[in-house]
Amino acid sequence: MSSSTIQKISDEIENLPENEQLLLVNIIIERLINRKESKKLDIRDLRNMGQGTWSKENIKEYINSERNQWER
């Protein structure tokens, strides 16, 4: 959607009475919530999410450091 279309919609919303603007906001929020709830979660979507987290870390040193903290 182009920014001009969004601006036209925004202008139309501005012309609505306040109660209709609130109703519209409620409708949009409900749609977003329902879309989020209906989306199926798949563990495979998490693949490579933390890839950059460990790129600068020496894994052996990290594990040894964690183990040393357990022994305290």
N, CA, C and O atoms as a CHARMM CRD file, in Angstrom:
* protein
*
  288
    1    1 MET  N      0.84500  -1.16100   0.00000 PROA 1      0.00000
    2    1 MET  CA     0.00000   0.00000   0.00000 PROA 1      0.00000
    3    1 MET  C      0.89700   1.23200   0.00000 PROA 1      0.00000
    4    1 MET  O      1.85400   1.31700   0.76900 PROA 1      0.00000
    5    2 SER  N      0.58000   2.16600  -0.85600 PROA 2      0.00000
    6    2 SER  CA     1.42100   3.35600  -0.96200 PROA 2      0.00000
    7    2 SER  C      1.12100   4.33900   0.16600 PROA 2      0.00000
    8    2 SER  O      0.07600   4.27600   0.81300 PROA 2      0.00000
    9    3 SER  N      2.06200   5.23800   0.37800 PROA 3      0.00000
   10    3 SER  CA     1.88000   6.22400   1.44500 PROA 3      0.00000
   11    3 SER  C      0.72900   7.17400   1.12300 PROA 3      0.00000
   12    3 SER  O      0.07300   7.68200   2.03200 PROA 3      0.00000
   13    4 SER  N      0.47600   7.42000  -0.17400 PROA 4      0.00000
   14    4 SER  CA    -0.64900   8.28900  -0.52800 PROA 4      0.00000
   15    4 SER  C     -1.98200   7.61300  -0.19200 PROA 4      0.00000
   16    4 SER  O     -2.92400   8.27800   0.23900 PROA 4      0.00000
   17    5 THR  N     -2.06200   6.29100  -0.38900 PROA 5      0.00000
   18    5 THR  CA    -3.28000   5.56200  -0.02900 PROA 5      0.00000
   19    5 THR  C     -3.49400   5.60200   1.47500 PROA 5      0.00000
   20    5 THR  O     -4.61100   5.81100   1.94900 PROA 5      0.00000
   21    6 ILE  N     -2.42600   5.40000   2.21500 PROA 6      0.00000
   22    6 ILE  CA    -2.51400   5.44400   3.67500 PROA 6      0.00000
   23    6 ILE  C     -2.94200   6.83300   4.12700 PROA 6      0.00000
   24    6 ILE  O     -3.74300   6.96800   5.05200 PROA 6      0.00000
   25    7 GLN  N     -2.41500   7.85900   3.48200 PROA 7      0.00000
   26    7 GLN  CA    -2.79400   9.23100   3.83900 PROA 7      0.00000
   27    7 GLN  C     -4.26900   9.47600   3.55000 PROA 7      0.00000
   28    7 GLN  O     -4.95000  10.12600   4.34400 PROA 7      0.00000
   29    8 LYS  N     -4.77600   8.96900   2.42700 PROA 8      0.00000
   30    8 LYS  CA    -6.19500   9.12800   2.09600 PROA 8      0.00000
   31    8 LYS  C     -7.06700   8.43800   3.14200 PROA 8      0.00000
   32    8 LYS  O     -8.07400   8.99100   3.58200 PROA 8      0.00000
   33    9 ILE  N     -6.67300   7.22200   3.53800 PROA 9      0.00000
   34    9 ILE  CA    -7.42400   6.50200   4.56200 PROA 9      0.00000
   35    9 ILE  C     -7.38900   7.27300   5.87700 PROA 9      0.00000
   36    9 ILE  O     -8.40900   7.39900   6.55500 PROA 9      0.00000
   37   10 SER  N     -6.23000   7.78000   6.23100 PROA 10     0.00000
   38   10 SER  CA    -6.08300   8.55000   7.45600 PROA 10     0.00000
   39   10 SER  C     -6.97700   9.78600   7.43500 PROA 10     0.00000
   40   10 SER  O     -7.60900  10.12000   8.43700 PROA 10     0.00000
   41   11 ASP  N     -7.02500  10.45700   6.29600 PROA 11     0.00000
   42   11 ASP  CA    -7.89000  11.63700   6.15700 PROA 11     0.00000
   43   11 ASP  C     -9.36000  11.25800   6.32600 PROA 11     0.00000
   44   11 ASP  O    -10.11800  11.97900   6.97500 PROA 11     0.00000
   45   12 GLU  N     -9.76000  10.13600   5.74700 PROA 12     0.00000
   46   12 GLU  CA   -11.13900   9.66900   5.88100 PROA 12     0.00000
   47   12 GLU  C    -11.46200   9.35500   7.34400 PROA 12     0.00000
   48   12 GLU  O    -12.54000   9.68700   7.83900 PROA 12     0.00000
   49   13 ILE  N    -10.52600   8.71900   8.01700 PROA 13     0.00000
   50   13 ILE  CA   -10.73000   8.39700   9.43400 PROA 13     0.00000
   51   13 ILE  C    -10.88900   9.66600  10.24800 PROA 13     0.00000
   52   13 ILE  O    -11.71900   9.73000  11.15400 PROA 13     0.00000
   53   14 GLU  N    -10.09800  10.66900   9.92800 PROA 14     0.00000
   54   14 GLU  CA   -10.16000  11.94300  10.64100 PROA 14     0.00000
   55   14 GLU  C    -11.54000  12.58000  10.52000 PROA 14     0.00000
   56   14 GLU  O    -11.97500  13.29400  11.42300 PROA 14     0.00000
   57   15 ASN  N    -12.22500  12.32700   9.41700 PROA 15     0.00000
   58   15 ASN  CA   -13.55100  12.89700   9.19800 PROA 15     0.00000
   59   15 ASN  C    -14.66400  12.13500   9.91800 PROA 15     0.00000
   60   15 ASN  O    -15.79500  12.61700   9.99400 PROA 15     0.00000
   61   16 LEU  N    -14.35300  10.95600  10.44300 PROA 16     0.00000
   62   16 LEU  CA   -15.35400  10.18100  11.16300 PROA 16     0.00000
   63   16 LEU  C    -15.58500  10.78200  12.54400 PROA 16     0.00000
   64   16 LEU  O    -14.68500  11.39700  13.11700 PROA 16     0.00000
   65   17 PRO  N    -16.78900  10.60400  13.07700 PROA 17     0.00000
   66   17 PRO  CA   -17.00500  11.01300  14.47500 PROA 17     0.00000
   67   17 PRO  C    -16.13400  10.15700  15.40200 PROA 17     0.00000
   68   17 PRO  O    -15.71700   9.05700  15.03900 PROA 17     0.00000
   69   18 GLU  N    -15.87300  10.66500  16.57000 PROA 18     0.00000
   70   18 GLU  CA   -14.96600   9.99100  17.51000 PROA 18     0.00000
   71   18 GLU  C    -15.41300   8.56400  17.82100 PROA 18     0.00000
   72   18 GLU  O    -14.58200   7.65800  17.87600 PROA 18     0.00000
   73   19 ASN  N    -16.71100   8.35300  18.02500 PROA 19     0.00000
   74   19 ASN  CA   -17.17100   7.00600  18.37300 PROA 19     0.00000
   75   19 ASN  C    -16.93400   6.02600  17.22000 PROA 19     0.00000
   76   19 ASN  O    -16.64800   4.85200  17.45600 PROA 19     0.00000
   77   20 GLU  N    -17.04900   6.49800  15.98400 PROA 20     0.00000
   78   20 GLU  CA   -16.77600   5.62500  14.84100 PROA 20     0.00000
   79   20 GLU  C    -15.28000   5.37200  14.68200 PROA 20     0.00000
   80   20 GLU  O    -14.88100   4.29100  14.24800 PROA 20     0.00000
   81   21 GLN  N    -14.45700   6.34300  15.02300 PROA 21     0.00000
   82   21 GLN  CA   -13.01300   6.13900  15.00300 PROA 21     0.00000
   83   21 GLN  C    -12.63000   5.07000  16.02300 PROA 21     0.00000
   84   21 GLN  O    -11.81000   4.19600  15.73900 PROA 21     0.00000
   85   22 LEU  N    -13.22500   5.14600  17.20500 PROA 22     0.00000
   86   22 LEU  CA   -12.94800   4.14400  18.23600 PROA 22     0.00000
   87   22 LEU  C    -13.42300   2.76500  17.80600 PROA 22     0.00000
   88   22 LEU  O    -12.74800   1.76700  18.05900 PROA 22     0.00000
   89   23 LEU  N    -14.57700   2.70500  17.16000 PROA 23     0.00000
   90   23 LEU  CA   -15.08500   1.43000  16.65200 PROA 23     0.00000
   91   23 LEU  C    -14.12400   0.85100  15.61800 PROA 23     0.00000
   92   23 LEU  O    -13.85000  -0.34900  15.61600 PROA 23     0.00000
   93   24 LEU  N    -13.62000   1.70600  14.75000 PROA 24     0.00000
   94   24 LEU  CA   -12.66900   1.26500  13.72000 PROA 24     0.00000
   95   24 LEU  C    -11.38200   0.73700  14.35200 PROA 24     0.00000
   96   24 LEU  O    -10.84900  -0.28500  13.92100 PROA 24     0.00000
   97   25 VAL  N    -10.89300   1.42500  15.35900 PROA 25     0.00000
   98   25 VAL  CA    -9.68700   0.96800  16.06300 PROA 25     0.00000
   99   25 VAL  C     -9.94100  -0.40100  16.67600 PROA 25     0.00000
  100   25 VAL  O     -9.09000  -1.28800  16.60900 PROA 25     0.00000
  101   26 ASN  N    -11.10400  -0.56600  17.26700 PROA 26     0.00000
  102   26 ASN  CA   -11.45300  -1.84300  17.87700 PROA 26     0.00000
  103   26 ASN  C    -11.49600  -2.95500  16.83000 PROA 26     0.00000
  104   26 ASN  O    -10.99800  -4.05400  17.07600 PROA 26     0.00000
  105   27 ILE  N    -12.07500  -2.68300  15.68800 PROA 27     0.00000
  106   27 ILE  CA   -12.15100  -3.67200  14.61000 PROA 27     0.00000
  107   27 ILE  C    -10.75000  -4.07000  14.15800 PROA 27     0.00000
  108   27 ILE  O    -10.46500  -5.25300  13.97100 PROA 27     0.00000
  109   28 ILE  N     -9.88500  -3.08600  13.98500 PROA 28     0.00000
  110   28 ILE  CA    -8.50700  -3.36400  13.52600 PROA 28     0.00000
  111   28 ILE  C     -7.77000  -4.20200  14.56100 PROA 28     0.00000
  112   28 ILE  O     -7.09500  -5.16900  14.21000 PROA 28     0.00000
  113   29 ILE  N     -7.89300  -3.84000  15.82800 PROA 29     0.00000
  114   29 ILE  CA    -7.20600  -4.59100  16.88800 PROA 29     0.00000
  115   29 ILE  C     -7.70900  -6.02200  16.93700 PROA 29     0.00000
  116   29 ILE  O     -6.91000  -6.95200  17.04500 PROA 29     0.00000
  117   30 GLU  N     -9.02300  -6.21300  16.86000 PROA 30     0.00000
  118   30 GLU  CA    -9.58900  -7.56500  16.87700 PROA 30     0.00000
  119   30 GLU  C     -9.05800  -8.39800  15.71800 PROA 30     0.00000
  120   30 GLU  O     -8.72400  -9.56900  15.89400 PROA 30     0.00000
  121   31 ARG  N     -8.98100  -7.80300  14.54600 PROA 31     0.00000
  122   31 ARG  CA    -8.45400  -8.52700  13.37300 PROA 31     0.00000
  123   31 ARG  C     -7.00700  -8.94300  13.59700 PROA 31     0.00000
  124   31 ARG  O     -6.62200 -10.07000  13.28800 PROA 31     0.00000
  125   32 LEU  N     -6.21800  -8.03900  14.12900 PROA 32     0.00000
  126   32 LEU  CA    -4.80600  -8.35600  14.36900 PROA 32     0.00000
  127   32 LEU  C     -4.65500  -9.45100  15.40900 PROA 32     0.00000
  128   32 LEU  O     -3.83100 -10.35100  15.25000 PROA 32     0.00000
  129   33 ILE  N     -5.44200  -9.38000  16.47100 PROA 33     0.00000
  130   33 ILE  CA    -5.38700 -10.40900  17.51200 PROA 33     0.00000
  131   33 ILE  C     -5.79200 -11.75800  16.93400 PROA 33     0.00000
  132   33 ILE  O     -5.12400 -12.76500  17.16800 PROA 33     0.00000
  133   34 ASN  N     -6.88400 -11.77800  16.18200 PROA 34     0.00000
  134   34 ASN  CA    -7.35200 -13.04000  15.59800 PROA 34     0.00000
  135   34 ASN  C     -6.34500 -13.61000  14.61800 PROA 34     0.00000
  136   34 ASN  O     -6.15500 -14.82500  14.56600 PROA 34     0.00000
  137   35 ARG  N     -5.70300 -12.76300  13.84700 PROA 35     0.00000
  138   35 ARG  CA    -4.69000 -13.22800  12.89200 PROA 35     0.00000
  139   35 ARG  C     -3.51300 -13.83400  13.63200 PROA 35     0.00000
  140   35 ARG  O     -2.99400 -14.87800  13.23800 PROA 35     0.00000
  141   36 LYS  N     -3.08800 -13.17100  14.71800 PROA 36     0.00000
  142   36 LYS  CA    -1.96100 -13.66000  15.51000 PROA 36     0.00000
  143   36 LYS  C     -2.30800 -15.00000  16.16500 PROA 36     0.00000
  144   36 LYS  O     -1.48400 -15.91400  16.18900 PROA 36     0.00000
  145   37 GLU  N     -3.53600 -15.11300  16.69700 PROA 37     0.00000
  146   37 GLU  CA    -3.93700 -16.34600  17.36100 PROA 37     0.00000
  147   37 GLU  C     -4.09500 -17.49500  16.38500 PROA 37     0.00000
  148   37 GLU  O     -3.84700 -18.64800  16.73700 PROA 37     0.00000
  149   38 SER  N     -4.50600 -17.19500  15.16500 PROA 38     0.00000
  150   38 SER  CA    -4.74700 -18.27100  14.20600 PROA 38     0.00000
  151   38 SER  C     -3.46400 -18.75900  13.53500 PROA 38     0.00000
  152   38 SER  O     -3.44100 -19.83200  12.93200 PROA 38     0.00000
  153   39 LYS  N     -2.39400 -17.96300  13.64500 PROA 39     0.00000
  154   39 LYS  CA    -1.13000 -18.37400  13.04500 PROA 39     0.00000
  155   39 LYS  C     -0.57000 -19.55500  13.82900 PROA 39     0.00000
  156   39 LYS  O     -0.40400 -19.48100  15.04600 PROA 39     0.00000
  157   40 LYS  N     -0.28700 -20.61900  13.13600 PROA 40     0.00000
  158   40 LYS  CA     0.26000 -21.80600  13.78500 PROA 40     0.00000
  159   40 LYS  C      1.74400 -21.59400  14.07400 PROA 40     0.00000
  160   40 LYS  O      2.49300 -21.08000  13.24300 PROA 40     0.00000
  161   41 LEU  N      2.13900 -21.99800  15.25700 PROA 41     0.00000
  162   41 LEU  CA     3.53600 -21.89500  15.63900 PROA 41     0.00000
  163   41 LEU  C      4.26800 -23.16200  15.22700 PROA 41     0.00000
  164   41 LEU  O      3.76200 -24.27200  15.38800 PROA 41     0.00000
  165   42 ASP  N      5.45000 -22.97500  14.70000 PROA 42     0.00000
  166   42 ASP  CA     6.25900 -24.10300  14.25700 PROA 42     0.00000
  167   42 ASP  C      7.67300 -23.88600  14.78400 PROA 42     0.00000
  168   42 ASP  O      8.29700 -22.86200  14.50400 PROA 42     0.00000
  169   43 ILE  N      8.16900 -24.83800  15.53800 PROA 43     0.00000
  170   43 ILE  CA     9.49400 -24.72900  16.14500 PROA 43     0.00000
  171   43 ILE  C     10.56400 -24.49200  15.07600 PROA 43     0.00000
  172   43 ILE  O     11.59900 -23.88600  15.35600 PROA 43     0.00000
  173   44 ARG  N     10.31900 -24.96000  13.87500 PROA 44     0.00000
  174   44 ARG  CA    11.30200 -24.77600  12.79800 PROA 44     0.00000
  175   44 ARG  C     11.45900 -23.31500  12.40100 PROA 44     0.00000
  176   44 ARG  O     12.46000 -22.94800  11.78600 PROA 44     0.00000
  177   45 ASP  N     10.48100 -22.47200  12.74500 PROA 45     0.00000
  178   45 ASP  CA    10.59300 -21.04100  12.45500 PROA 45     0.00000
  179   45 ASP  C     11.70500 -20.38300  13.27200 PROA 45     0.00000
  180   45 ASP  O     12.15800 -19.28900  12.93500 PROA 45     0.00000
  181   46 LEU  N     12.13800 -21.03600  14.33000 PROA 46     0.00000
  182   46 LEU  CA    13.19100 -20.48800  15.18600 PROA 46     0.00000
  183   46 LEU  C     14.59300 -20.79800  14.66600 PROA 46     0.00000
  184   46 LEU  O     15.58500 -20.31900  15.21500 PROA 46     0.00000
  185   47 ARG  N     14.66900 -21.58700  13.62100 PROA 47     0.00000
  186   47 ARG  CA    15.96700 -21.99600  13.08000 PROA 47     0.00000
  187   47 ARG  C     16.81500 -20.78300  12.72000 PROA 47     0.00000
  188   47 ARG  O     16.34200 -19.85600  12.06300 PROA 47     0.00000
  189   48 ASN  N     18.05100 -20.79600  13.14800 PROA 48     0.00000
  190   48 ASN  CA    19.06000 -19.75500  12.89600 PROA 48     0.00000
  191   48 ASN  C     18.75700 -18.42300  13.58000 PROA 48     0.00000
  192   48 ASN  O     19.39300 -17.41800  13.26200 PROA 48     0.00000
  193   49 MET  N     17.80300 -18.39100  14.50900 PROA 49     0.00000
  194   49 MET  CA    17.45500 -17.13600  15.17000 PROA 49     0.00000
  195   49 MET  C     18.62800 -16.59500  15.99800 PROA 49     0.00000
  196   49 MET  O     18.84300 -15.38400  16.03500 PROA 49     0.00000
  197   50 GLY  N     19.36800 -17.45500  16.64500 PROA 50     0.00000
  198   50 GLY  CA    20.45900 -17.00100  17.50000 PROA 50     0.00000
  199   50 GLY  C     21.82300 -17.14000  16.85500 PROA 50     0.00000
  200   50 GLY  O     22.84900 -17.11900  17.53500 PROA 50     0.00000
  201   51 GLN  N     21.83000 -17.27900  15.55600 PROA 51     0.00000
  202   51 GLN  CA    23.06800 -17.56100  14.83500 PROA 51     0.00000
  203   51 GLN  C     24.15800 -16.53300  15.13100 PROA 51     0.00000
  204   51 GLN  O     25.31000 -16.90900  15.34900 PROA 51     0.00000
  205   52 GLY  N     23.82200 -15.26400  15.14300 PROA 52     0.00000
  206   52 GLY  CA    24.82400 -14.23000  15.37900 PROA 52     0.00000
  207   52 GLY  C     25.23500 -14.11700  16.83300 PROA 52     0.00000
  208   52 GLY  O     26.26900 -13.52400  17.14200 PROA 52     0.00000
  209   53 THR  N     24.44300 -14.67500  17.72400 PROA 53     0.00000
  210   53 THR  CA    24.71500 -14.56300  19.15000 PROA 53     0.00000
  211   53 THR  C     26.04200 -15.18900  19.52600 PROA 53     0.00000
  212   53 THR  O     26.77400 -14.64800  20.35400 PROA 53     0.00000
  213   54 TRP  N     26.35100 -16.31000  18.93100 PROA 54     0.00000
  214   54 TRP  CA    27.54100 -17.06500  19.31500 PROA 54     0.00000
  215   54 TRP  C     28.72100 -16.85100  18.37400 PROA 54     0.00000
  216   54 TRP  O     29.78000 -17.44100  18.58400 PROA 54     0.00000
  217   55 SER  N     28.56700 -16.02900  17.35200 PROA 55     0.00000
  218   55 SER  CA    29.63300 -15.89500  16.35700 PROA 55     0.00000
  219   55 SER  C     30.92400 -15.32000  16.93300 PROA 55     0.00000
  220   55 SER  O     32.00900 -15.64100  16.44800 PROA 55     0.00000
  221   56 LYS  N     30.82600 -14.47800  17.95600 PROA 56     0.00000
  222   56 LYS  CA    32.02400 -13.85300  18.52200 PROA 56     0.00000
  223   56 LYS  C     32.43600 -14.50600  19.83900 PROA 56     0.00000
  224   56 LYS  O     33.35600 -14.03800  20.50900 PROA 56     0.00000
  225   57 GLU  N     31.76800 -15.56400  20.19700 PROA 57     0.00000
  226   57 GLU  CA    32.00400 -16.21400  21.48500 PROA 57     0.00000
  227   57 GLU  C     32.82000 -17.48900  21.28500 PROA 57     0.00000
  228   57 GLU  O     32.54900 -18.28300  20.38400 PROA 57     0.00000
  229   58 ASN  N     33.82000 -17.66800  22.14100 PROA 58     0.00000
  230   58 ASN  CA    34.55300 -18.92100  22.15400 PROA 58     0.00000
  231   58 ASN  C     33.71200 -19.88900  22.98600 PROA 58     0.00000
  232   58 ASN  O     33.60700 -19.73900  24.20300 PROA 58     0.00000
  233   59 ILE  N     33.12100 -20.86900  22.33400 PROA 59     0.00000
  234   59 ILE  CA    32.15900 -21.75500  22.97800 PROA 59     0.00000
  235   59 ILE  C     32.78500 -22.52100  24.13400 PROA 59     0.00000
  236   59 ILE  O     32.18400 -22.62500  25.20300 PROA 59     0.00000
  237   60 LYS  N     33.98400 -23.05900  23.93500 PROA 60     0.00000
  238   60 LYS  CA    34.64200 -23.83000  25.00500 PROA 60     0.00000
  239   60 LYS  C     34.86200 -22.95700  26.23800 PROA 60     0.00000
  240   60 LYS  O     34.61400 -23.39300  27.36200 PROA 60     0.00000
  241   61 GLU  N     35.32700 -21.72700  26.02800 PROA 61     0.00000
  242   61 GLU  CA    35.55100 -20.82200  27.16100 PROA 61     0.00000
  243   61 GLU  C     34.23000 -20.49400  27.85300 PROA 61     0.00000
  244   61 GLU  O     34.17200 -20.43000  29.08100 PROA 61     0.00000
  245   62 TYR  N     33.19600 -20.29200  27.09000 PROA 62     0.00000
  246   62 TYR  CA    31.88800 -19.97200  27.65600 PROA 62     0.00000
  247   62 TYR  C     31.37400 -21.13500  28.51900 PROA 62     0.00000
  248   62 TYR  O     30.91900 -20.93100  29.64400 PROA 62     0.00000
  249   63 ILE  N     31.45400 -22.33000  27.98200 PROA 63     0.00000
  250   63 ILE  CA    30.97900 -23.51200  28.72300 PROA 63     0.00000
  251   63 ILE  C     31.78800 -23.69400  30.00100 PROA 63     0.00000
  252   63 ILE  O     31.22300 -23.95000  31.06400 PROA 63     0.00000
  253   64 ASN  N     33.11200 -23.56300  29.90100 PROA 64     0.00000
  254   64 ASN  CA    33.94800 -23.69200  31.09300 PROA 64     0.00000
  255   64 ASN  C     33.61200 -22.62800  32.12900 PROA 64     0.00000
  256   64 ASN  O     33.57600 -22.91600  33.32500 PROA 64     0.00000
  257   65 SER  N     33.36800 -21.41200  31.68300 PROA 65     0.00000
  258   65 SER  CA    32.99600 -20.33200  32.59400 PROA 65     0.00000
  259   65 SER  C     31.67400 -20.65200  33.28900 PROA 65     0.00000
  260   65 SER  O     31.54300 -20.44200  34.49500 PROA 65     0.00000
  261   66 GLU  N     30.72100 -21.14300  32.56000 PROA 66     0.00000
  262   66 GLU  CA    29.42500 -21.51600  33.14800 PROA 66     0.00000
  263   66 GLU  C     29.60100 -22.65300  34.15200 PROA 66     0.00000
  264   66 GLU  O     29.01800 -22.62300  35.23600 PROA 66     0.00000
  265   67 ARG  N     30.38000 -23.62600  33.80300 PROA 67     0.00000
  266   67 ARG  CA    30.61000 -24.76100  34.71700 PROA 67     0.00000
  267   67 ARG  C     31.29500 -24.30600  35.99600 PROA 67     0.00000
  268   67 ARG  O     30.97200 -24.78200  37.08400 PROA 67     0.00000
  269   68 ASN  N     32.23800 -23.38600  35.86200 PROA 68     0.00000
  270   68 ASN  CA    32.94100 -22.85900  37.03900 PROA 68     0.00000
  271   68 ASN  C     31.98000 -22.15000  37.97500 PROA 68     0.00000
  272   68 ASN  O     32.13700 -22.22700  39.19400 PROA 68     0.00000
  273   69 GLN  N     30.99900 -21.46800  37.43200 PROA 69     0.00000
  274   69 GLN  CA    30.01200 -20.77500  38.26600 PROA 69     0.00000
  275   69 GLN  C     29.13200 -21.77100  38.99900 PROA 69     0.00000
  276   69 GLN  O     28.70400 -21.49300  40.11900 PROA 69     0.00000
  277   70 TRP  N     28.85100 -22.91200  38.40800 PROA 70     0.00000
  278   70 TRP  CA    28.01900 -23.93600  39.06400 PROA 70     0.00000
  279   70 TRP  C     28.71800 -24.50900  40.28400 PROA 70     0.00000
  280   70 TRP  O     28.08000 -24.85500  41.27800 PROA 70     0.00000
  281   71 GLU  N     30.05000 -24.60500  40.19500 PROA 71     0.00000
  282   71 GLU  CA    30.80900 -25.24800  41.25800 PROA 71     0.00000
  283   71 GLU  C     30.99900 -24.34800  42.46400 PROA 71     0.00000
  284   71 GLU  O     31.50600 -24.82300  43.48000 PROA 71     0.00000
  285   72 ARG  N     30.63600 -23.11400  42.41500 PROA 72     0.00000
  286   72 ARG  CA    30.83200 -22.18700  43.53600 PROA 72     0.00000
  287   72 ARG  C     29.87500 -22.45400  44.64000 PROA 72     0.00000
  288   72 ARG  O     29.90200 -21.76600  45.66000 PROA 72     0.00000
